[in-house]
Amino acid sequence: MNDFSSEISYKTARSGGKGGQNVNKVETMVEALWQVAGSGSFTEEEKALIQTKLANKINKEGYLAVRSSEARSQLENKAIAQNKMESLVAKSLIVPKKRKPTRISKAVKEKRLESKKKESLKKEMRRNVKDI
């Protein structure tokens, strides 16, 4: 996996949640920003893959944004945001395997038809015998 941590910039803001009076005066919420198109760590194909898979997390300026306000300290939130971003990028680079179409075997088809015949016979036997 490519190391793009040097390309990530950080913004801080005051966050809600636990922390008491500290929350009102210290900027503990961290937003990690990374410009996908301007990255030198990935090839053009990888960048295109990241941009398509993470399109809902990339803003109009082309920055991938991840926020963290889980911890009480700014440093912990910075590490959490960076880890979140790295895992998102790693997951987006995984290309799923192509599905090989398989054929239903003759035995399976026959078994299905046989069970259908049994069901229909069972329901036939439940009918009233007034027609005779």
Summary of the structure (lengths in Angstrom):
residues: 132
radius of gyration: 28.5
end to end distance: 77.4
largest distance: 91.0
contacts: 300
relative contact order: 0.14
helix: 45%
strand: 14%
